[in-house]
Amino acid sequence: MSNPFVQIVEPLDATQPLKKFFNLSKLEDVRYGRLPFSIRVLLEAAIRNCDEFLVKKQDVENILNWKVVQHKNVEVPFKPARVILQDFTGVPAVVDFAAMRDAVKKLGGDPEKINPICPADLVIDHSIQVDFNRRSDSLQKNQDLEFERNKERFEFLKWGSQAFKNMRIIPPGSGIIHQVNLEYLARVVMDQDGYYYPDSVVGTDSHTTMVDGLGVLGWGVGGIEAEAVMLGQPISMVLPEVVGYKLLGNPQPLVTSTDIVLTITKHLRQVGVVGKFVEFFGPGVAQLSIADRATIANMCPEYGATAAYFPVDDISIGYLVQTGRDKEKVLCTKKYLEAVGMLRDFKNSSQDPDFTQVVELDLHTVVPCCSGPKRPQDKVAVSDMKKDFETCLGAKQGFKGFQIAPDRHNSIVKFNFEGCDFELSHGSVVIAAITSCTNTSNPSVMLGAGLLAKKAVEAGLTVKPYIKTSLSPGSGVVTYYLRESGVMSYLSQLGFDVVGYGCMTCIGNSGPLPDSVVEAILQGDLVAVGVLSGNRNFEGRVHPNTRANYLASPPLVIAYAIAGTVRIDFEKEPLGINASGKKIFLKDIWPTRNEIQAVERQFVIPGMFKEVYQKIETVNESWNALDAPSDKLYTWNPKSTYIKSPPFFDGLTLALQKPKTIEDAYVLLNFGDSVTTDHISPAGNIARNSPAARYLTSRGLTPREFNSYGSRRGNDAVMARGTFANIRLVNKFIDKQGPQTVHFPSGETLDVFDAAERYKQAGHPLIVLAGKEYGAGSSRDWAAKGPFLLGVKAVLAESYERIHRSNLVGMGVIPLQYLPGEDARTLGLSGRERYTIIIPENLKPQMNIEIKLDTGKTFHAIMRFDTDVELTYFHNGGILNYMIRKMAS
């Protein structure tokens, strides 16, 4: 069927008659001019894809009526222009595609129909670890070890890039996915198939939102949902509310973009923006560079929104030029955006659209700050850090407490490192990492860190040698301008050598601490500290031995590394005393904004970006030398512990099975609030006493060869055993932290996997109980796949983070939500009951269903299938089963 909106298609100009676009300004509808800019992107995508099959004319009308229908749970489809993946989520996606090809073939279909339809870029950035640091060859040694550990995974990904069309692999050593997207992959306006249209993207990493800072609407989705998008299925979403975030004023001279985003994160967590878009506006936006905006957009998952959108303005256009994009394409980009009314002037209030709600922040009120010790939203002013940490020491165990006895607050443990004696105490910094695309994408904070390092070295300050320092830039451009500006050598003198181009410490790939440091921490039961310029600091994520972890700007990371502790008041206490006996305070070495901007103007230039990115796909010789099979169907190796055909499609038929009532389910785990996907499916170290370790040992591997859970996501046998394996897991059935639970039929306390296996062997279904914000954090699909393989049929929670709920839906696990005002406490649920969940024949989105307990009690919960499409996935046993049946038939 032809597009019913074809009458508003016209050429961009007379010189390009074959390049057309949907001129939304020709809608002649007053509603368009009042729509938030983020909603205009959804509208254009709906019009462009309107075929009355996947996208209907009514969908377009609903989006135009956004102001009226935004509160009514109206479902709309969205087909993004692109998909991006990183290797931790990309490997399982390619594994699924390979297995889906096998399944389609078994059902009599054409296996090559399983192939990405839209462009998909996979950036390998999650595999490299900080095994070596503080040496000039750290980068090469870490990269060599990365290939040694991950050769099999990389060969598999290279096979995928050859077997599937429209899939491009950015090799390891190139940078971090979101920074590469911002600096290179993002188009802002697509020029494809004879049409111009807004660039948009979904990614299998929750921080995909970073590119919103450039005006490209994007957000993270689960790997399962991304796979469906790649196969041509639109995302089914409830038309979101849009919170307008008005920025006013100018930041103070000492404030960084990191301080701004940590302030916004705390603010928006308090406002409550889960499931909503946030769109920034106001004259304060014009004071922020694209790098500043990208930093703010990057941490969107930490404040819980779906997207954090900065509409395109002239500063965005200037950034495209600065980063070496083709000038002719940039000119067309601007002309297109002007033509459709999507080029923003933040100083012109007449352009301000309607919003669901408006909140404000005066940038002048932001002060230097950190966040921690266990959550990104727990902002602490730098001036309060010492007092706040000391309060946390004695506070009850929780997000802001470690429950250390008062008589142990000043405990000191002496230890020897490389022949010298040192002391550790509560608050001692043992990891200091300049890491993550959140901050390394921003020249102002990176050059600020470099200038601070220069002044620190010149003042005679040093960093204690046992502190694990590292610098892992998000792209080669960072190293280029740090070197050219002359600050790289000073960073190295303080221990901040480049250790790799990847996520590294931010995702828990922090590598080992020195044995003597670990022994001292354990001996004194010390609350040791990691300070990192990352975006997440959940318990157990950064390193098993750092119980407190603080997010901070790169200059502050260096400052705390020099101080060696977070128990310092920078205003009153010196960073250190130099060889001359002079006290050096932080204010003595902190660079001014004018200093930073002068260096940035001189050294961050388009030629750098062009030089780095023109060779990005070919520069890695180790990648080029990999030999990958060329078959369209993958030949599975039964001996592999990295790549294994998953059991998700075993026994799949074309006929649908009716969903059945879940009868007499046991509760596998009983959680409180803020259980993250790191708790559910950790990405870091595989503990030597874990079920996953026992499995790998049985396959002949030594602990040195275990690698990480994230690297093993192509093997379901490892990942099922790694589900709920986080060492900081807090389960109400157990009186201590750890990955264990009670097997109720026997009364035994077992590892979670072992308990689930016993339930499965006896034919008992399982559920999980949880509090608020269940599934916060990363977008990892294994946080849904893992519970599915353990036999979890449903989760009952007070609320869900958006991506994780979608992932549960994608795997056919039922997300249940307590009715408003109810929770486990008000209902008197202990978790020791058995639950029968009644599944009616005629299901509807967000319907109330009945739950019966073996105690005789009955209550109701909301079944969080939010759209008809999600119900279709559930009837198919999940989204991938649906796609296989669709392709096979």
Steps between C-alpha positions, in 0.01 A plus 500: 500500500636847415579743775190715576730793577680491167363844412737667746812355334714752313863542385741679735596749228526535123857368497394171657171403330552130577546561874162541664364540852171506684440869559321490832453876494253435214271309733316831543418390851552732795570196716836434330650832604421432867641147512820438696788458255554141615139415415546658154766234432249227591243668276731514198592132543131407519415697184799366308418138590123529480374201301178416688663169602781553750430873529146629456362843421338498845848471653597825326183666625572382855849652492365830364250488787783446750389778733156341539588130508835501685342382827281230344745213441464535123721254316702622200761324282847642447747385234843648580743572219789302650602250765828502693640219711805438718666162525366389840147538361597453136641149541173358643308684226710337228469165684121544495505585129710191424264281705195665339636414155523136613145514638353658184668234290356223720152651454540497122576868447787689339768550769647803325181692577656535844708803408516865613285726284617832647867598548655339808840598643667284764787662691731268694574694819400282798771230488819679596601501868746697713742213554802729460534862608766754598738391225569632153398174331172454692289566192673241284508238776130544582407481131710185451334336799159610373558310175643198680188474717242589239632364171212254467240772565667733253514230230128442555423872464710515184297207365184699580623806311549281191191280537253785558444799275474851646716406799826689550753415771720771651805302619639498856732786589287756315320657794175488697177443309323823602798725442563338161128550426518867602822580315462280192195277449218749571360670191250743666312486168488178299549509124377161381285349225444844346365658822619730772366425847608544864761260626377284789646198670441229755787315656564195712665716763302721735730798443403519132325819615835680486439587134182687605745778589567547128131503410476136391207341680619173647470273800600162625294187449556140592695286259188298431303809395793629294515173309134540404565859386791381287263250337254776408264495798411844638533567871162503666496778756251694705501861381714660772449803714769761437649688794645836395823566689571871487862603545572855611811700580869421463708240687747627760868505391602188697200289397533224238241322287540203736378714790203613290394148401533364855281789621243433226505126577408555863238761407324291237500189721306712749266634228434148367551458126501123448342419163498866394700710257695793641557787256738782587424862414561852623784750455735297722521229230678747272776524763576127467723341239390182322743308722331649808156408365618150413626452857156598632320279247733207570380462859134492398465137625628610841214747536262247352366673188464332161672781310676827592466706186679819396349620169746591225620861497786693341742368764407146388570593139834649605590176679446304179753726331743482795494118493589488133164413342457572129422873465255451212302248704503732800356778281219271380436394859444860605280578198282196566455580870411861420247384241313272742517734800739285701799735536484647850597843630516457876505875561168542314224416749234521227635163376438337840254212445235367733622256767327267740684667787777758530779494758790744522865511596707814538846389388654761730378299803698188405803430719789253458375158609534124492241223524510196721592287674264248337262680260539767228209707631652545847675831432745637756653848480879476501501729803290240687683184383706443816205542734266299278738204472557493874123505556459211254759296689282465808158516336281191468588274206334645190555737211661754734633273772766239578417428867859514623525500881599844638813365668629385159447824305866595532646153445836495322662204326870512415625318190802478275491576128806462278732523802342808658267525800156659466173527695139449399191614689130544438467742208838422346495532120627182333355555150507833313378466142443759231263286302165487316357681202298712747803718559782399265288630210526850644820690412439760771515253790775290341720801433406627846631175645817530293565859608436407863749215467757740351463743790505215754827360363654846483397554865674179599192285569486126435254208520578209731627206291248241629199699373376346177491799266391480137390703200272331247385753238184452299676561171846549352420869452536553878856367506574711193404834659645411843831422334496802266415738785795374702315367806526124432844469659378658823205262518744212456723629780201475736426145382224583253645330194266393220408139580251436221219639286189353652261509795739326741459610865156654437351155430706311756791407272730661755736203520668376817625711790844422644486198732637693796229766459225236488643325806506829694139578404383155607709499818349825622156446342560844352262706290748568222407747228494519123473844337410497132373733231234245403123489509425211737622400844263225608620257764737234370527663157832686499708249701419236764732668753376861468186521708471875442520644150459862405428653161698817439636723224844406358676787684347385829605140431860622488451718808372210711778276364760752620325536837477120533172523692148641475522603867635840409354850500668661200420850626676452833751217444786483249513243221853431606831644610777526244871431549554856615246458779244728335132416539326478161123551497260399221426866425871549425497259205139515371504643143271790412232467234682756287819291510310188393308673221817656357668158473182342360468762225860444396521121509154343445476537122317322212819350357542283810158343461550439128839338553378267777170395344600454135698190602287379790379179331844390377758626749492195734742246352400225744138535387600503134691173549202313647376215282123454513279243321294624205197267530155661530406248772732489799676175583474468879801359682381274787833554681463878509447671836436837334255432216214251539168453322238616755203282598243778451359352178519130584173330407355815342208435262299727273190439714446725803459354849236663722651667810426300814431598858816485713417258779656474847817691415776534756677832558861462393613837639343777707650844437462856622537816291749592225605152394708571191580296194852480648346309791299278266768430240844630600750587229823485697717235665391138525551406867705184546238338727203572271287258294640659181855438623419137576359458148805658334733292715314188392574603140873507575550874557714655773390813694740710291295399192156575646493855356181688600127434494463771236740321267311171547160630387514284189476188721168440677648231728732758658245779504224296663745411777601865522142621550454662843871427565590851620698480824309805635155347443261568791233231521249529786511122547869521600649701788814601310602633159574237237364305201305243699139416585289252693372188324171475690412132440825396671569807711858512370689818417647460151656704221213652300571291190514176700171578673334582166625171352344306785168678451517435125573129545197472726280685249440805720454841330672802657433869550702791640373765743649851486449860609536824306721559195551132426747459214666842523829548321640341187285381211643147511255245361659221706329653804181362338643199315672372816189492721309342209753215487478459879127435466374841617153547351415841647638789704279689746641847573388843617647663187735422210767683309384532139758292313493207738122475487523488120765228523280288727217538247741405223581171675141415590554563873193673646570838666242542776459820698327554834189714493554865607544521875578131536827314543632185664484662845142628475386164361688309769708301251805321642603331175473159663152449356422324174341713230240411236478771233174481304551566127161578340427399141426852374798710598507878468784749553557592864212290626461399863543129565435284805770338712414226750727385782515158660404677827154572356574871446412659163610835357529671161793640301546684171632292212750742345455408137449862402397461134320257273830426326655395830208263555567354156859435602381333821264269311799399286717432802713807433599743227760276334256210474257742336762611246597140417137403435456814291809430288428128465146554382 
